Amino acid sequence: MRRIAADALRLGAHVIVVAHNHPSGDPTPSAEDCRATARLAEVAETLGIALCDHLVFAQGNWRSFRALGLL
């Protein structure tokens, strides 16, 4: 989170989108994904940056936290 926040601040971002892959092949967000995303959204908001979405990719499929109502 520190690196994401630092990069966003350095670049003067007002909005960020984060993404990662699941090597397991299942793009369903894990409980840890959900916890980390909630925390990142809090940190970003404190800095005046909106977390627009978090995308999870796996074997040609993907999931959006925003579309799933998780963000």
Backbone as ProteinMPNN parsed JSONL, in Angstrom:
{"seq_chain_A": "MRRIAADALRLGAHVIVVAHNHPSGDPTPSAEDCRATARLAEVAETLGIALCDHLVFAQGNWRSFRALGLL", "coords_chain_A": {"N_chain_A": [[0.802, -1.187, 0.0], [1.912, 1.205, 0.733], [3.725, 1.712, -1.337], [2.013, 1.955, -3.552], [0.478, 4.194, -2.777], [2.546, 6.107, -2.534], [3.509, 6.219, -5.186], [1.19, 7.145, -6.497], [0.876, 9.673, -5.303], [3.299, 10.869, -6.081], [2.929, 11.012, -8.818], [0.843, 12.72, -8.966], [-1.787, 11.827, -8.962], [-5.36, 11.678, -9.011], [-7.169, 9.745, -9.04], [-7.058, 6.196, -8.817], [-6.509, 2.947, -10.223], [-6.174, -0.371, -9.427], [-4.654, -3.552, -10.058], [-4.275, -7.105, -10.184], [-3.031, -10.473, -10.599], [-4.354, -13.826, -10.372], [-2.74, -16.66, -10.052], [-3.911, -19.121, -9.7], [-5.979, -19.416, -11.435], [-8.574, -18.751, -10.937], [-10.484, -15.926, -10.906], [-11.941, -14.862, -8.818], [-12.285, -12.593, -6.171], [-10.355, -12.916, -3.223], [-10.731, -13.305, 0.372], [-8.633, -11.941, 1.577], [-7.911, -10.239, -0.537], [-10.168, -8.6, -0.515], [-9.99, -7.414, 2.053], [-7.522, -6.036, 1.831], [-8.108, -4.304, -0.273], [-10.157, -2.72, 0.806], [-8.714, -1.445, 2.824], [-6.776, -0.095, 1.276], [-8.452, 1.654, -0.117], [-9.292, 3.281, 2.01], [-6.828, 4.441, 2.82], [-6.107, 5.759, 0.454], [-8.263, 7.565, 0.2], [-7.827, 9.191, 2.409], [-5.631, 10.555, 1.491], [-6.716, 12.068, -0.458], [-7.269, 10.785, -2.824], [-9.081, 8.841, -5.094], [-10.016, 5.449, -5.096], [-10.724, 3.893, -7.851], [-11.207, 1.349, -9.001], [-10.539, -2.152, -8.532], [-9.032, -4.686, -10.131], [-9.057, -8.152, -10.874], [-7.276, -10.59, -12.477], [-7.279, -13.7, -14.28], [-6.336, -16.408, -16.123], [-7.472, -15.504, -18.688], [-9.901, -14.513, -17.803], [-11.633, -12.096, -15.761], [-12.344, -10.063, -12.846], [-14.115, -7.354, -11.461], [-13.918, -5.265, -8.723], [-15.55, -3.057, -8.378], [-17.744, -3.602, -10.124], [-18.683, -5.881, -8.877], [-19.747, -4.85, -6.623], [-18.141, -4.512, -4.447], [-16.684, -2.334, -3.898]], "CA_chain_A": [[0.0, 0.0, 0.0], [2.803, 2.368, 0.799], [4.278, 1.955, -2.68], [0.921, 2.439, -4.399], [0.176, 5.558, -2.351], [3.684, 6.961, -2.871], [3.513, 6.426, -6.635], [0.05, 7.992, -6.844], [1.207, 11.036, -4.894], [4.398, 11.358, -6.922], [2.394, 11.276, -10.151], [-0.236, 13.69, -8.86], [-3.037, 11.154, -9.312], [-6.579, 11.952, -8.258], [-7.895, 8.479, -9.105], [-6.201, 5.06, -9.151], [-7.061, 1.617, -10.476], [-5.157, -1.379, -9.167], [-4.955, -4.855, -10.644], [-3.316, -8.176, -9.956], [-3.469, -11.753, -11.17], [-4.462, -15.013, -9.536], [-2.172, -17.797, -10.784], [-4.759, -20.3, -9.517], [-6.911, -19.496, -12.546], [-9.888, -18.278, -10.495], [-10.377, -14.486, -10.65], [-12.794, -14.441, -7.708], [-11.507, -11.95, -5.107], [-10.236, -13.644, -1.961], [-10.997, -12.506, 1.571], [-7.489, -11.041, 1.74], [-8.071, -9.209, -1.564], [-11.21, -7.682, -0.036], [-9.441, -6.644, 3.181], [-6.485, -5.125, 1.332], [-8.757, -3.285, -1.098], [-10.833, -1.792, 1.725], [-7.669, -0.647, 3.483], [-6.204, 0.802, 0.278], [-9.451, 2.7, -0.369], [-9.216, 4.194, 3.161], [-5.57, 5.178, 2.736], [-6.19, 6.658, -0.706], [-9.214, 8.639, 0.511], [-7.138, 10.088, 3.339], [-4.697, 11.348, 0.698], [-7.454, 12.796, -1.486], [-7.221, 9.997, -4.054], [-10.169, 7.859, -5.147], [-9.735, 4.124, -5.661], [-11.8, 3.712, -8.823], [-11.508, -0.074, -9.138], [-9.499, -3.168, -8.33], [-9.299, -5.759, -11.082], [-8.344, -9.407, -10.65], [-7.188, -11.335, -13.73], [-6.866, -15.102, -14.177], [-6.559, -17.264, -17.295], [-8.386, -14.925, -19.661], [-11.09, -13.986, -17.14], [-11.339, -11.039, -14.799], [-13.417, -9.59, -11.99], [-14.001, -5.957, -11.046], [-14.49, -5.01, -7.405], [-16.633, -2.074, -8.555], [-18.892, -4.289, -10.72], [-19.191, -6.853, -7.903], [-20.288, -4.128, -5.468], [-17.189, -4.62, -3.334], [-15.941, -1.077, -3.779]], "C_chain_A": [[0.847, 1.253, 0.0], [3.329, 2.723, -0.581], [3.209, 2.504, -3.62], [0.609, 3.893, -4.061], [1.299, 6.511, -2.743], [3.728, 7.247, -4.367], [2.372, 7.348, -7.065], [0.313, 9.45, -6.475], [2.281, 11.638, -5.783], [3.902, 11.758, -8.299], [1.246, 12.289, -10.146], [-1.596, 13.108, -9.209], [-4.179, 11.608, -8.415], [-7.43, 10.694, -8.145], [-6.889, 7.377, -9.432], [-7.055, 3.822, -9.42], [-5.925, 0.647, -10.211], [-5.609, -2.709, -9.765], [-3.884, -5.853, -10.235], [-3.867, -9.455, -10.557], [-3.557, -12.826, -10.095], [-3.926, -16.189, -10.349], [-3.024, -19.065, -10.685], [-5.731, -20.493, -10.684], [-8.31, -19.02, -12.208], [-9.784, -16.786, -10.153], [-11.253, -13.978, -9.513], [-11.94, -13.808, -6.61], [-11.521, -12.778, -3.821], [-10.592, -12.723, -0.802], [-9.858, -11.511, 1.803], [-7.516, -9.927, 0.697], [-9.061, -8.152, -1.083], [-10.702, -6.817, 1.11], [-8.425, -5.615, 2.695], [-7.09, -3.993, 0.507], [-9.47, -2.257, -0.222], [-9.818, -0.88, 2.399], [-7.054, 0.35, 2.507], [-7.175, 1.942, -0.027], [-9.43, 3.732, 0.754], [-7.971, 5.07, 3.08], [-5.635, 6.199, 1.599], [-7.112, 7.838, -0.411], [-8.588, 9.667, 1.442], [-6.201, 11.031, 2.595], [-5.389, 12.145, -0.408], [-7.453, 12.107, -2.842], [-8.35, 8.968, -3.995], [-9.664, 6.549, -5.73], [-10.92, 3.791, -6.553], [-12.203, 2.245, -8.966], [-10.288, -0.904, -8.79], [-9.901, -4.337, -9.217], [-8.455, -6.977, -10.749], [-8.427, -10.209, -11.951], [-6.741, -12.772, -13.473], [-7.287, -15.844, -15.44], [-7.638, -16.735, -18.245], [-9.682, -14.388, -19.09], [-10.68, -12.88, -16.182], [-12.58, -10.707, -13.992], [-13.083, -8.154, -11.582], [-14.657, -5.801, -9.683], [-15.677, -4.055, -7.514], [-17.889, -2.785, -9.081], [-19.519, -5.292, -9.746], [-19.815, -6.169, -6.672], [-19.403, -4.181, -4.25], [-16.404, -3.337, -3.092], [-16.878, 0.088, -3.99]], "O_chain_A": [[0.523, 2.239, -0.662], [3.375, 3.895, -0.953], [3.477, 3.42, -4.397], [0.489, 4.73, -4.956], [1.034, 7.609, -3.233], [3.957, 8.386, -4.776], [2.567, 8.231, -7.9], [0.006, 10.355, -7.25], [2.177, 12.795, -6.191], [4.39, 12.724, -8.885], [0.74, 12.666, -11.203], [-2.468, 13.825, -9.701], [-3.994, 11.884, -7.23], [-8.294, 10.586, -7.275], [-5.974, 7.587, -10.227], [-8.167, 3.683, -8.91], [-4.822, 0.831, -10.725], [-6.802, -2.948, -9.951], [-2.737, -5.488, -9.974], [-5.025, -9.514, -10.971], [-2.914, -12.737, -9.049], [-4.61, -16.664, -11.256], [-2.875, -19.978, -11.497], [-6.244, -21.592, -10.899], [-9.152, -18.895, -13.097], [-9.076, -16.418, -9.215], [-11.3, -12.772, -9.269], [-10.97, -14.418, -6.16], [-12.564, -13.273, -3.395], [-10.735, -11.513, -0.977], [-10.101, -10.366, 2.184], [-7.179, -8.785, 1.011], [-8.82, -6.953, -1.227], [-10.956, -5.613, 1.135], [-8.467, -4.455, 3.104], [-6.632, -2.853, 0.582], [-9.393, -1.057, -0.484], [-10.045, 0.323, 2.528], [-6.833, 1.508, 2.859], [-6.747, 3.086, -0.178], [-9.537, 4.93, 0.492], [-8.046, 6.287, 3.249], [-5.262, 7.359, 1.772], [-6.783, 8.98, -0.732], [-8.795, 10.87, 1.282], [-5.998, 12.171, 3.013], [-4.729, 12.818, -1.199], [-7.613, 12.752, -3.878], [-8.549, 8.308, -2.975], [-8.964, 6.543, -6.743], [-11.995, 3.445, -6.064], [-13.39, 1.928, -9.044], [-9.16, -0.411, -8.76], [-10.983, -4.903, -9.064], [-7.284, -6.855, -10.387], [-9.516, -10.472, -12.46], [-5.939, -13.036, -12.577], [-8.47, -15.891, -15.775], [-8.597, -17.438, -18.561], [-10.496, -13.849, -19.84], [-9.505, -12.752, -15.837], [-13.705, -11.016, -14.385], [-11.921, -7.8, -11.386], [-15.82, -6.162, -9.506], [-16.684, -4.224, -6.826], [-18.978, -2.59, -8.541], [-20.727, -5.528, -9.78], [-20.347, -6.841, -5.789], [-19.858, -3.924, -3.136], [-15.566, -3.266, -2.194], [-16.453, 1.241, -3.931]]}, "name": "protein", "num_of_chains": 1, "seq": "MRRIAADALRLGAHVIVVAHNHPSGDPTPSAEDCRATARLAEVAETLGIALCDHLVFAQGNWRSFRALGLL"}
